[in-house]
């Protein structure tokens, strides 16, 4: 099971887009990959359809989960994730750097 979920703010730790931040649009758990807004943008040749114009289109490609880290809500830097149980019995994720709870 992955610590990264849809809607999380992440930062890229390695590769061509190192340092870029974005929001997770979709997670593919079987492939251990995620689609992140504005990260790993590739050019694709698109054939014209009735609704869409043809040409070269920029679109996001998936990136491996090992190259992503959560953004700490306090500092804005990369942080690892831990799990803890709150007093009301909910299990939540928290940033290990600041102790800030990620799940609301």
PAVO-321834 format. One record per atom (N, C-alpha, C): atom name; chain; residue number from 0; x negated, y, z negated; residue in one letter. Coordinates in steps of 0.02 Angstrom, whole numbers, plus 50000, padded with zeros to 5 digits. Example, Ala and Ser with C-alpha at 12.3 -4.5 7.8 and 13.67 -1.06 7.14 Angstrom:
BEGIN
(r 'N', 'A', 0, (49340, 49716, 49610), 'A')
(r 'CA', 'A', 0, (49385, 49775, 49610), 'A')
(r 'C', 'A', 0, (49340, 49835, 49610), 'A')
(r 'N', 'A', 1, (49358, 49888, 49646), 'S')
(r 'CA', 'A', 1, (49316, 49947, 49643), 'S')
(r 'C', 'A', 1, (49355, 50002, 49606), 'S')
//
This chain:
BEGIN
(r 'N', 'A', 0, (49959, 49940, 50000), 'X')
(r 'CA', 'A', 0, (50000, 50000, 50000), 'X')
(r 'C', 'A', 0, (49956, 50063, 50000), 'X')
(r 'N', 'A', 1, (49977, 50111, 50038), 'X')
(r 'CA', 'A', 1, (49939, 50173, 50046), 'X')
(r 'C', 'A', 1, (49961, 50226, 49996), 'X')
(r 'N', 'A', 2, (49915, 50270, 49978), 'X')
(r 'CA', 'A', 2, (49932, 50326, 49934), 'X')
(r 'C', 'A', 2, (49961, 50384, 49974), 'X')
(r 'N', 'A', 3, (49953, 50382, 50040), 'X')
(r 'CA', 'A', 3, (49974, 50437, 50083), 'X')
(r 'C', 'A', 3, (50044, 50423, 50110), 'X')
(r 'N', 'A', 4, (50088, 50473, 50102), 'X')
(r 'CA', 'A', 4, (50157, 50466, 50124), 'X')
(r 'C', 'A', 4, (50175, 50524, 50170), 'X')
(r 'N', 'A', 5, (50232, 50517, 50205), 'X')
(r 'CA', 'A', 5, (50257, 50570, 50248), 'X')
(r 'C', 'A', 5, (50270, 50633, 50208), 'X')
(r 'N', 'A', 6, (50248, 50690, 50234), 'X')
(r 'CA', 'A', 6, (50258, 50754, 50201), 'X')
(r 'C', 'A', 6, (50200, 50775, 50157), 'X')
(r 'N', 'A', 7, (50151, 50731, 50145), 'X')
(r 'CA', 'A', 7, (50094, 50749, 50103), 'X')
(r 'C', 'A', 7, (50047, 50797, 50140), 'X')
(r 'N', 'A', 8, (50015, 50841, 50101), 'X')
(r 'CA', 'A', 8, (49964, 50885, 50129), 'X')
(r 'C', 'A', 8, (49897, 50849, 50123), 'X')
(r 'N', 'A', 9, (49862, 50841, 50180), 'X')
(r 'CA', 'A', 9, (49799, 50804, 50180), 'X')
(r 'C', 'A', 9, (49745, 50845, 50213), 'X')
(r 'N', 'A', 10, (49682, 50825, 50201), 'X')
(r 'CA', 'A', 10, (49624, 50855, 50233), 'X')
(r 'C', 'A', 10, (49584, 50799, 50265), 'X')
(r 'N', 'A', 11, (49554, 50814, 50323), 'X')
(r 'CA', 'A', 11, (49514, 50764, 50359), 'X')
(r 'C', 'A', 11, (49443, 50765, 50330), 'X')
(r 'N', 'A', 12, (49417, 50706, 50311), 'X')
(r 'CA', 'A', 12, (49352, 50703, 50278), 'X')
(r 'C', 'A', 12, (49294, 50689, 50326), 'X')
(r 'N', 'A', 13, (49308, 50655, 50382), 'X')
(r 'CA', 'A', 13, (49254, 50640, 50429), 'X')
(r 'C', 'A', 13, (49279, 50646, 50500), 'X')
(r 'N', 'A', 14, (49231, 50649, 50546), 'X')
(r 'CA', 'A', 14, (49248, 50648, 50617), 'X')
(r 'C', 'A', 14, (49251, 50718, 50648), 'X')
(r 'N', 'A', 15, (49279, 50720, 50708), 'X')
(r 'CA', 'A', 15, (49281, 50780, 50749), 'X')
(r 'C', 'A', 15, (49321, 50837, 50715), 'X')
(r 'N', 'A', 16, (49373, 50819, 50678), 'X')
(r 'CA', 'A', 16, (49416, 50868, 50647), 'X')
(r 'C', 'A', 16, (49402, 50878, 50573), 'X')
(r 'N', 'A', 17, (49341, 50864, 50552), 'X')
(r 'CA', 'A', 17, (49323, 50868, 50481), 'X')
(r 'C', 'A', 17, (49339, 50938, 50453), 'X')
(r 'N', 'A', 18, (49373, 50939, 50395), 'X')
(r 'CA', 'A', 18, (49390, 51002, 50362), 'X')
(r 'C', 'A', 18, (49459, 51028, 50379), 'X')
(r 'N', 'A', 19, (49490, 51002, 50431), 'X')
(r 'CA', 'A', 19, (49557, 51025, 50450), 'X')
(r 'C', 'A', 19, (49609, 50999, 50401), 'X')
(r 'N', 'A', 20, (49659, 51041, 50387), 'X')
(r 'CA', 'A', 20, (49713, 51022, 50342), 'X')
(r 'C', 'A', 20, (49777, 51018, 50383), 'X')
(r 'N', 'A', 21, (49822, 50974, 50361), 'X')
(r 'CA', 'A', 21, (49886, 50968, 50395), 'X')
(r 'C', 'A', 21, (49935, 50927, 50354), 'X')
(r 'N', 'A', 22, (49996, 50923, 50379), 'X')
(r 'CA', 'A', 22, (50048, 50885, 50345), 'X')
(r 'C', 'A', 22, (50059, 50820, 50382), 'X')
(r 'N', 'A', 23, (50068, 50766, 50345), 'X')
(r 'CA', 'A', 23, (50078, 50700, 50375), 'X')
(r 'C', 'A', 23, (50149, 50698, 50404), 'X')
(r 'N', 'A', 24, (50152, 50683, 50470), 'X')
(r 'CA', 'A', 24, (50217, 50679, 50504), 'X')
(r 'C', 'A', 24, (50245, 50609, 50502), 'X')
(r 'N', 'A', 25, (50201, 50558, 50506), 'X')
(r 'CA', 'A', 25, (50223, 50489, 50507), 'X')
(r 'C', 'A', 25, (50164, 50445, 50485), 'X')
(r 'N', 'A', 26, (50180, 50390, 50451), 'X')
(r 'CA', 'A', 26, (50129, 50342, 50429), 'X')
(r 'C', 'A', 26, (50143, 50274, 50461), 'X')
(r 'N', 'A', 27, (50090, 50242, 50485), 'X')
(r 'CA', 'A', 27, (50096, 50175, 50514), 'X')
(r 'C', 'A', 27, (50058, 50127, 50469), 'X')
(r 'N', 'A', 28, (50092, 50098, 50418), 'X')
(r 'CA', 'A', 28, (50058, 50058, 50367), 'X')
(r 'C', 'A', 28, (50024, 49995, 50395), 'X')
(r 'N', 'A', 29, (50054, 49964, 50446), 'X')
(r 'CA', 'A', 29, (50024, 49902, 50473), 'X')
(r 'C', 'A', 29, (49958, 49916, 50507), 'X')
(r 'N', 'A', 30, (49951, 49975, 50538), 'X')
(r 'CA', 'A', 30, (49888, 49992, 50572), 'X')
(r 'C', 'A', 30, (49841, 50033, 50527), 'X')
(r 'N', 'A', 31, (49863, 50051, 50466), 'X')
(r 'CA', 'A', 31, (49825, 50095, 50421), 'X')
(r 'C', 'A', 31, (49809, 50162, 50454), 'X')
(r 'N', 'A', 32, (49858, 50190, 50489), 'X')
(r 'CA', 'A', 32, (49848, 50253, 50523), 'X')
(r 'C', 'A', 32, (49904, 50302, 50508), 'X')
(r 'N', 'A', 33, (49892, 50366, 50520), 'X')
(r 'CA', 'A', 33, (49942, 50417, 50508), 'X')
(r 'C', 'A', 33, (49940, 50470, 50562), 'X')
(r 'N', 'A', 34, (49997, 50502, 50573), 'X')
(r 'CA', 'A', 34, (50002, 50557, 50621), 'X')
(r 'C', 'A', 34, (50004, 50622, 50580), 'X')
(r 'N', 'A', 35, (49955, 50666, 50592), 'X')
(r 'CA', 'A', 35, (49949, 50727, 50552), 'X')
(r 'C', 'A', 35, (49956, 50787, 50599), 'X')
(r 'N', 'A', 36, (49995, 50836, 50579), 'X')
(r 'CA', 'A', 36, (50008, 50895, 50621), 'X')
(r 'C', 'A', 36, (49943, 50934, 50632), 'X')
(r 'N', 'A', 37, (49927, 50948, 50695), 'X')
(r 'CA', 'A', 37, (49869, 50989, 50713), 'X')
(r 'C', 'A', 37, (49802, 50954, 50708), 'X')
(r 'N', 'A', 38, (49801, 50889, 50696), 'X')
(r 'CA', 'A', 38, (49739, 50852, 50688), 'X')
(r 'C', 'A', 38, (49734, 50798, 50741), 'X')
(r 'N', 'A', 39, (49674, 50787, 50768), 'X')
(r 'CA', 'A', 39, (49661, 50736, 50819), 'X')
(r 'C', 'A', 39, (49704, 50748, 50881), 'X')
(r 'N', 'A', 40, (49703, 50810, 50906), 'X')
(r 'CA', 'A', 40, (49742, 50829, 50964), 'X')
(r 'C', 'A', 40, (49707, 50804, 51027), 'X')
(r 'N', 'A', 41, (49744, 50768, 51070), 'X')
(r 'CA', 'A', 41, (49717, 50741, 51132), 'X')
(r 'C', 'A', 41, (49758, 50767, 51190), 'X')
(r 'N', 'A', 42, (49728, 50766, 51250), 'X')
(r 'CA', 'A', 42, (49763, 50786, 51311), 'X')
(r 'C', 'A', 42, (49790, 50724, 51346), 'X')
(r 'N', 'A', 43, (49853, 50726, 51364), 'X')
(r 'CA', 'A', 43, (49885, 50670, 51399), 'X')
(r 'C', 'A', 43, (49916, 50695, 51463), 'X')
(r 'N', 'A', 44, (49909, 50656, 51516), 'X')
(r 'CA', 'A', 44, (49940, 50672, 51580), 'X')
(r 'C', 'A', 44, (50012, 50648, 51578), 'X')
(r 'N', 'A', 45, (50058, 50695, 51587), 'X')
(r 'CA', 'A', 45, (50129, 50680, 51579), 'X')
(r 'C', 'A', 45, (50163, 50683, 51648), 'X')
(r 'N', 'A', 46, (50198, 50631, 51665), 'X')
(r 'CA', 'A', 46, (50237, 50631, 51727), 'X')
(r 'C', 'A', 46, (50300, 50672, 51717), 'X')
(r 'N', 'A', 47, (50321, 50707, 51769), 'X')
(r 'CA', 'A', 47, (50380, 50749, 51764), 'X')
(r 'C', 'A', 47, (50443, 50705, 51761), 'X')
(r 'N', 'A', 48, (50489, 50725, 51715), 'X')
(r 'CA', 'A', 48, (50554, 50691, 51710), 'X')
(r 'C', 'A', 48, (50608, 50744, 51722), 'X')
(r 'N', 'A', 49, (50671, 50723, 51717), 'X')
(r 'CA', 'A', 49, (50725, 50770, 51728), 'X')
(r 'C', 'A', 49, (50727, 50824, 51674), 'X')
(r 'N', 'A', 50, (50706, 50806, 51614), 'X')
(r 'CA', 'A', 50, (50709, 50854, 51558), 'X')
(r 'C', 'A', 50, (50642, 50887, 51544), 'X')
(r 'N', 'A', 51, (50586, 50855, 51562), 'X')
(r 'CA', 'A', 51, (50521, 50879, 51541), 'X')
(r 'C', 'A', 51, (50477, 50895, 51601), 'X')
(r 'N', 'A', 52, (50440, 50950, 51595), 'X')
(r 'CA', 'A', 52, (50394, 50970, 51648), 'X')
(r 'C', 'A', 52, (50333, 50925, 51648), 'X')
(r 'N', 'A', 53, (50305, 50913, 51706), 'X')
(r 'CA', 'A', 53, (50245, 50871, 51711), 'X')
(r 'C', 'A', 53, (50182, 50912, 51699), 'X')
(r 'N', 'A', 54, (50125, 50879, 51696), 'X')
(r 'CA', 'A', 54, (50061, 50913, 51687), 'X')
(r 'C', 'A', 54, (50022, 50883, 51629), 'X')
(r 'N', 'A', 55, (49972, 50921, 51607), 'X')
(r 'CA', 'A', 55, (49930, 50898, 51551), 'X')
(r 'C', 'A', 55, (49958, 50926, 51487), 'X')
(r 'N', 'A', 56, (49974, 50881, 51439), 'X')
(r 'CA', 'A', 56, (50007, 50899, 51377), 'X')
(r 'C', 'A', 56, (49960, 50885, 51319), 'X')
(r 'N', 'A', 57, (49957, 50931, 51271), 'X')
(r 'CA', 'A', 57, (49920, 50919, 51209), 'X')
(r 'C', 'A', 57, (49967, 50888, 51158), 'X')
(r 'N', 'A', 58, (49945, 50832, 51128), 'X')
(r 'CA', 'A', 58, (49986, 50800, 51076), 'X')
(r 'C', 'A', 58, (49941, 50770, 51024), 'X')
(r 'N', 'A', 59, (49968, 50761, 50963), 'X')
(r 'CA', 'A', 59, (49929, 50732, 50909), 'X')
(r 'C', 'A', 59, (49925, 50656, 50918), 'X')
(r 'N', 'A', 60, (49867, 50629, 50902), 'X')
(r 'CA', 'A', 60, (49857, 50557, 50902), 'X')
(r 'C', 'A', 60, (49848, 50535, 50829), 'X')
(r 'N', 'A', 61, (49855, 50470, 50817), 'X')
(r 'CA', 'A', 61, (49849, 50445, 50749), 'X')
(r 'C', 'A', 61, (49776, 50448, 50726), 'X')
(r 'N', 'A', 62, (49768, 50451, 50660), 'X')
(r 'CA', 'A', 62, (49701, 50452, 50630), 'X')
(r 'C', 'A', 62, (49701, 50400, 50574), 'X')
(r 'N', 'A', 63, (49644, 50368, 50563), 'X')
(r 'CA', 'A', 63, (49640, 50315, 50513), 'X')
(r 'C', 'A', 63, (49646, 50344, 50443), 'X')
(r 'N', 'A', 64, (49681, 50308, 50399), 'X')
(r 'CA', 'A', 64, (49693, 50332, 50331), 'X')
(r 'C', 'A', 64, (49629, 50342, 50291), 'X')
(r 'N', 'A', 65, (49576, 50304, 50308), 'X')
(r 'CA', 'A', 65, (49513, 50310, 50271), 'X')
(r 'C', 'A', 65, (49480, 50377, 50285), 'X')
(r 'N', 'A', 66, (49500, 50412, 50338), 'X')
(r 'CA', 'A', 66, (49471, 50477, 50355), 'X')
(r 'C', 'A', 66, (49511, 50536, 50327), 'X')
(r 'N', 'A', 67, (49562, 50520, 50286), 'X')
(r 'CA', 'A', 67, (49605, 50571, 50257), 'X')
(r 'C', 'A', 67, (49600, 50571, 50181), 'X')
(r 'N', 'A', 68, (49608, 50630, 50151), 'X')
(r 'CA', 'A', 68, (49611, 50636, 50079), 'X')
(r 'C', 'A', 68, (49665, 50686, 50061), 'X')
(r 'N', 'A', 69, (49697, 50676, 50003), 'X')
(r 'CA', 'A', 69, (49748, 50723, 49980), 'X')
(r 'C', 'A', 69, (49717, 50790, 49964), 'X')
(r 'N', 'A', 70, (49756, 50843, 49975), 'X')
(r 'CA', 'A', 70, (49735, 50910, 49956), 'X')
(r 'C', 'A', 70, (49758, 50923, 49884), 'X')
(r 'N', 'A', 71, (49711, 50943, 49841), 'X')
(r 'CA', 'A', 71, (49727, 50959, 49772), 'X')
(r 'C', 'A', 71, (49773, 51020, 49770), 'X')
(r 'N', 'A', 72, (49831, 51016, 49737), 'X')
(r 'CA', 'A', 72, (49878, 51073, 49736), 'X')
(r 'C', 'A', 72, (49848, 51136, 49705), 'X')
(r 'N', 'A', 73, (49802, 51129, 49658), 'X')
(r 'CA', 'A', 73, (49772, 51188, 49624), 'X')
(r 'C', 'A', 73, (49716, 51218, 49665), 'X')
(r 'N', 'A', 74, (49665, 51178, 49683), 'X')
(r 'CA', 'A', 74, (49604, 51205, 49714), 'X')
(r 'C', 'A', 74, (49606, 51205, 49790), 'X')
(r 'N', 'A', 75, (49648, 51163, 49820), 'X')
(r 'CA', 'A', 75, (49650, 51159, 49893), 'X')
(r 'C', 'A', 75, (49595, 51116, 49923), 'X')
(r 'N', 'A', 76, (49557, 51081, 49880), 'X')
(r 'CA', 'A', 76, (49504, 51037, 49904), 'X')
(r 'C', 'A', 76, (49527, 50965, 49902), 'X')
(r 'N', 'A', 77, (49486, 50920, 49931), 'X')
(r 'CA', 'A', 77, (49503, 50849, 49933), 'X')
(r 'C', 'A', 77, (49503, 50820, 49862), 'X')
(r 'N', 'A', 78, (49551, 50775, 49849), 'X')
(r 'CA', 'A', 78, (49556, 50744, 49784), 'X')
(r 'C', 'A', 78, (49580, 50672, 49791), 'X')
(r 'N', 'A', 79, (49558, 50630, 49745), 'X')
(r 'CA', 'A', 79, (49584, 50562, 49744), 'X')
(r 'C', 'A', 79, (49650, 50561, 49707), 'X')
(r 'N', 'A', 80, (49686, 50505, 49714), 'X')
(r 'CA', 'A', 80, (49753, 50501, 49687), 'X')
(r 'C', 'A', 80, (49757, 50447, 49633), 'X')
(r 'N', 'A', 81, (49792, 50462, 49580), 'X')
(r 'CA', 'A', 81, (49804, 50413, 49527), 'X')
(r 'C', 'A', 81, (49879, 50408, 49515), 'X')
(r 'N', 'A', 82, (49898, 50356, 49479), 'X')
(r 'CA', 'A', 82, (49968, 50346, 49462), 'X')
(r 'C', 'A', 82, (49976, 50349, 49387), 'X')
(r 'N', 'A', 83, (50031, 50380, 49364), 'X')
(r 'CA', 'A', 83, (50046, 50380, 49292), 'X')
(r 'C', 'A', 83, (50121, 50379, 49283), 'X')
(r 'N', 'A', 84, (50142, 50356, 49225), 'X')
(r 'CA', 'A', 84, (50213, 50352, 49209), 'X')
(r 'C', 'A', 84, (50230, 50410, 49163), 'X')
(r 'N', 'A', 85, (50282, 50447, 49181), 'X')
(r 'CA', 'A', 85, (50304, 50504, 49140), 'X')
(r 'C', 'A', 85, (50347, 50480, 49082), 'X')
(r 'N', 'A', 86, (50363, 50526, 49036), 'X')
(r 'CA', 'A', 86, (50403, 50508, 48977), 'X')
(r 'C', 'A', 86, (50472, 50483, 48996), 'X')
(r 'N', 'A', 87, (50500, 50508, 49052), 'X')
(r 'CA', 'A', 87, (50567, 50486, 49072), 'X')
(r 'C', 'A', 87, (50566, 50421, 49111), 'X')
(r 'N', 'A', 88, (50507, 50390, 49118), 'X')
(r 'CA', 'A', 88, (50502, 50324, 49150), 'X')
(r 'C', 'A', 88, (50485, 50325, 49224), 'X')
(r 'N', 'A', 89, (50479, 50385, 49253), 'X')
(r 'CA', 'A', 89, (50462, 50389, 49325), 'X')
(r 'C', 'A', 89, (50388, 50377, 49335), 'X')
(r 'N', 'A', 90, (50371, 50340, 49388), 'X')
(r 'CA', 'A', 90, (50302, 50329, 49407), 'X')
(r 'C', 'A', 90, (50285, 50381, 49461), 'X')
(r 'N', 'A', 91, (50235, 50424, 49448), 'X')
(r 'CA', 'A', 91, (50218, 50478, 49494), 'X')
(r 'C', 'A', 91, (50144, 50475, 49513), 'X')
(r 'N', 'A', 92, (50128, 50508, 49569), 'X')
(r 'CA', 'A', 92, (50059, 50514, 49591), 'X')
(r 'C', 'A', 92, (50032, 50581, 49566), 'X')
(r 'N', 'A', 93, (49967, 50582, 49548), 'X')
(r 'CA', 'A', 93, (49937, 50644, 49526), 'X')
(r 'C', 'A', 93, (49867, 50650, 49555), 'X')
(r 'N', 'A', 94, (49844, 50713, 49564), 'X')
(r 'CA', 'A', 94, (49777, 50726, 49589), 'X')
(r 'C', 'A', 94, (49728, 50717, 49532), 'X')
(r 'N', 'A', 95, (49676, 50676, 49543), 'X')
(r 'CA', 'A', 95, (49629, 50662, 49489), 'X')
(r 'C', 'A', 95, (49586, 50722, 49472), 'X')
(r 'N', 'A', 96, (49574, 50768, 49520), 'X')
(r 'CA', 'A', 96, (49531, 50825, 49507), 'X')
(r 'C', 'A', 96, (49562, 50873, 49457), 'X')
(r 'N', 'A', 97, (49626, 50889, 49466), 'X')
(r 'CA', 'A', 97, (49658, 50940, 49424), 'X')
(r 'C', 'A', 97, (49709, 50910, 49376), 'X')
(r 'N', 'A', 98, (49731, 50848, 49387), 'X')
(r 'CA', 'A', 98, (49783, 50818, 49346), 'X')
(r 'C', 'A', 98, (49853, 50840, 49366), 'X')
(r 'N', 'A', 99, (49858, 50879, 49419), 'X')
(r 'CA', 'A', 99, (49922, 50905, 49443), 'X')
(r 'C', 'A', 99, (49964, 50849, 49474), 'X')
(r 'N', 'A', 100, (50029, 50847, 49458), 'X')
(r 'CA', 'A', 100, (50074, 50796, 49486), 'X')
(r 'C', 'A', 100, (50091, 50814, 49557), 'X')
(r 'N', 'A', 101, (50088, 50764, 49603), 'X')
(r 'CA', 'A', 101, (50103, 50776, 49674), 'X')
(r 'C', 'A', 101, (50177, 50764, 49688), 'X')
(r 'N', 'A', 102, (50205, 50709, 49662), 'X')
(r 'CA', 'A', 102, (50275, 50694, 49673), 'X')
(r 'C', 'A', 102, (50318, 50739, 49629), 'X')
(r 'N', 'A', 103, (50373, 50764, 49658), 'X')
(r 'CA', 'A', 103, (50417, 50808, 49619), 'X')
(r 'C', 'A', 103, (50484, 50774, 49610), 'X')
//
